[in-house]
Amino acid sequence: MTALPSAVPAPPLASGLLDGCRELVRPALAEAVGRLHPWVAEMAGYAFGWCEVGGAPADASGGKGVRQALALLGARAAGADARAGVPAAVAVELVHAFSLLHDDIMDGDATRRGRPALWRAYGTGPAVLAGDALFALAVETLATAPGGPGAVRLLSAALADLVRGQADDLLFAARPWTGPRRVTPEEYRVMAEHKTGALLGCAVALGAALGGASGPDVAALDRAGRHLGVAFQLVDDVLGLWGDPAVTGKPVGGDLRERKKTFPVLAALDSPTARHLPALLAGPDRAEEAAALVERAGGRAAALAEAHAHTAAARALLARPTLAAGPVAELLGLLDRLADRPW
């Protein structure tokens, strides 16, 4: 049997925003997972850090719950109780988990949050099945919520963008660093909005929609979340090149060794200072030299400036008089926390 968490009283959201949001959502998330086939539910419990392989209870990291918090804050920004956004929070958390399961398979990543990735723990076929089940469960969760049809449409649009962004990201790997077929910074921005921003925007927009927000407010929150997603991805790129491995969990220069098309590198390639960078990128053993040249050519500064521009755009979108001031302030605090990682 799957070790699922027991229901606990929801603490006030002001007492540790992310922790409070996770505790409020967790009983509903556990109830949803419990409706799955027992073996699939066990795999879902493993993905969320609730159990080990075989179902023994565990207390592993299941992620920070950023999307859950965005959904609840979206509901509160619309003037509703945070609980109105719980179905949205459950749905986006299920979709996020589904996307990570499939991402790990596509990328061949063997670990996730310090444990074997689910495909390594259970096998590729079972991991694909678990991801499919989480996706189906997310749609069911929204479809049965008040305002379900409109919420499902929002989720479907975000999923279409997520798949589009993932497809572009996979195709970027086969494209050259230079020449007419190279990946441009603008193409990267579009990919990042789709792959990372779509679900963040969907989370806060879904919560607002279930909380009774107007169409313009829902659209503004969706756009704000998308800008946040691009900023998040850009900061992630910077940490992938220059972050402390003890904090980020990533090896220094790992993205360069894997020849990932990240924004700092793409921006640096536009600088005359980086004329030797393509040769360094061709050698996986020269990642440290390449990272230093990317920084000298302005790649790091360009990525951080771009991230700040997207956080500023998100802030402007949140400055709507029809949104509740307190939850918006919490959204802004969460935005700053995401943009100023590592944590």
Summary of the structure (lengths in Angstrom):
residues: 343
radius of gyration: 20.1
end to end distance: 34.1
largest distance: 60.1
contacts: 1237
relative contact order: 0.11
helix: 70%
strand: 2%
